Amino acid sequence: LTKMPGGLTDIMEEWKSLEEDYQQIQETHRLYLQKLEEISKLQNNCSSSISNQRKRLKEISQQLKKCNKGLTQEETITIDEIKEKIKTRPNAFFDMEAFLPKKNGLYLSLVLGNVNVTLLSKQSKFAYKDEYEKFKLYLTVLLLLFSFICYFFVSYRFLDAILNFLLVWYYCTLTIRESILITNGSRIKGWWVFHHYISAFLSGVMLTWPDGNLYKIFRNQFLAYSLYQSFVQCLQCYYQSGCLYRLRALGERHNMDLTVEGFQSWMWKGLTFLLPFLFFGHFWQLFNSLSLFRMAQLPDCKEGQVMLCGLCFLILFLGNFFTTVAVVRQKMKSRNQKPKSL
């Protein structure tokens, strides 16, 4: 037998090693697909079991309401214990479902289709949440700088359009990301989600407002408002993230809780200094709304954007103001009740 050249011998040995690795990869991939199928079956079993549990809990709750009469003291205590346990189940199911695939809501279905957006590990959930917070902070700083430049240094409609386009993109992206975070267990809800939709619509209307006399009248007022809003949002992102980190470490907040543009009950300790800034911003929205409604009464007002922007600012004021007041009232009421219960 003729001896192969040294270089070819090395190549053959390397190829043999590659073949062995390839066989191992195939086996690993086969196991991976098998585990995926097992996980899929477990997910379906968990989802159906939770649905069944909810149905049975509803039935037993209705039955417990009927059997209130003729009970011994011991039976009453047992029923009260069952009722307390039933109250804790929805939160337990919510935490379980955060790791199970679920159907997208209407908004996500329209934007993304039927794509599964559930992140199945805690690490990936936290990574996505942290990326959301960074995105929000970086874009807020960028909008702050852009508003500052447009207000103090340049007065071109083209740059104003870029700013408004950035605002539309920012708020639309926030709504999509927040919907994904809610699917993955974040408890942000209510007005603080809805007001991003209104803000996106408002920015879109501002983007389409033609460059005329009325636009020039309102321009500086809007830019000053945007500058102030971005400044307050930077303050909120900075202080709320620190507060949330402390509360999570103490086990008082859920790990998927987010910073918001408004005020929530958990912000009471240490963040009440933000309230004057927030209320000033709310009344600025009302001032913008009234200014636009007055402009809509002018004889030379032919742009529909004036009335639309006025309505958007009015909705933002009403939602932000009454939601913040409701949170403050609720917190004050709970604080007043504590000494009485002691």
PyMOL commands that set and color helices and strands:
alter all, ss='L'
color gray80, all
select helices_A, chain A and resi 6-66+73-97+106-112+122-152+157-183+191-208+213-249+265-271+274-296+304-341
alter helices_A, ss='H'
color red, helices_A
deselect
rebuild
show_as cartoon
